[in-house]
Amino acid sequence: MDAYFSEIEKLIQVVKEQESARIKEVAQIIVQRLQKGGIIQLFGCGHSQLLAQEAFYRAGGLVPVRPIFIGPLALHAGALASSINEKDPAIIEQHKEQFDFRENDICIVISTSGRNSAPIDAALLAKKAGVFVLSLQSLAYREQATRHHSGQRLEEVVDLVINTHIPIGDGVLHVQKMQYAPASTVIGSLLLNALFSEVIGEIAKTSTELPIFVSNNVDSDWSHNEIMIANYQDRIDFT
């Protein structure tokens, strides 16, 4: 346990030192687009889809966040199947109805390896729609060849990259030549929430109506959440 805490703390320090400037840069772009009516859309496969869900309808989190759900890419639909499907060059085309990119939107594509077809195709679809595309990925995987038919990796498609610095194989500990103790979800969630907290802080400089969800599990006036949901229900399904 202590070793895992220690390795996570090291990674946190690395991403804080090396990604803070990029997070602030991206936050400014997101704020400008949100103020013009855009929303943040998140895409991921398997465990990366869990990060897209982490940011959705989150107490203390941003309201204008829409996860892009594609059933065959979710773990609950079948772990082995989801792993196969994220490599399928036809999966995104088959589920294009799940995508609804509009002017001033932001798309965050989450993929630790940045090499599989589905996240790259999702990024290309977003780029074609003219939205700003950000990836959350580990550039340590750059030495791993892409599985996309274009020959491109995710970082070559998107506008900007936030590097998670996760080691190849995800695990940060080793025993008997085996790698274990994955870190991508911990660090990915940290970076997403750091980014969104920076966005909220920037919005607060010029606005008193903040697009933040209040927790439903504390005694408070929920009218704020109702107003927020009404503001975005034409773009995001909260039901």
Buried (B, 14 or more C-beta within 10 A) or exposed (E): EEEBEEBBEEBBEBBEEEBEEBBBEBBEBBBBBBEEEBBBBBBBBBBBBBBBBBBBBBEEBBBBBBBBBBEBBBBEEEEEBBBEBBBBBEBBEEBEEBBBBEEBBBBBBBBBBBBBBBBBBBBBBBBEBEBBBBBBBBBBBBEEEBBBEEEBBBBBBBBEBBBBBBBBBBBBBEEEEEBEBBBBBBBBBBBBBBBBBBBBEBBEEEEEEEBBBBEEEEEEEEEBBEEBBEBBEEBBEBE
